Each structure stands twice: as structure tokens, then as C-alpha cells.
Amino acid sequence: MADLATLQTRLAEAETAEHSLLTGTRVAVVARDGRRIEYTPGSLPQLQAYIADLRSQIAALTGTPSTDWRLNRRAGRPVFGR
């Protein structure tokens, strides 16, 4: 696992790429593991998965819960009337 500063830099780059795709840029480029990866609007789910992974790695290093609601969901049914 990379150090915290590296993970934070990667997360910032990935979030910038996600923003570019969501606002209409056709291609966003991110450096990952020494390679250039180009994301297109069709590969947005892969980029979002990468962002979620980076957030969980940062959370593990800092000992804080992830801010990604998709990672914090708990299975189960709602309880009413308590």
C-alpha cells in the first residue's frame, strides 16, 4: 500500500478526472501505477470504483471511517416503533 500523501494525490487526480468526465470532457487521463490511463464517459464506473478504493485505503491508513456512503451501507431491514 502506498503512503498517505501518495494516496491523497492519486485521489485528487482521480476526482479531477471524474469531474471532467461528468462536465462533458470526452477523455480524462490519470496516472496509475506508473501508467497513463485514459477514461471516457463509458468507463466512468471503473473510475468511480478506483476513487472508492483510494478512499478506503486512506480511511484504513488514517483510522477514520470512509466518507463514501456506498462503502458504509449496512445490510438489513429498517426497524420501526422503538
Number of C-alpha atoms within 10 A of each C-alpha: 8 10 10 15 10 12 17 16 12 19 20 14 18 23 17 15 23 24 13 18 20 12 9 9 13 13 16 20 16 20 12 12 8 7 8 10 14 14 21 18 16 11 12 16 12 12 23 15 11 17 20 19 15 19 20 18 19 23 15 13 14 11 9 10 13 17 12 13 9 9 13 10 8 8 6 6 6 5 6 5 3 3
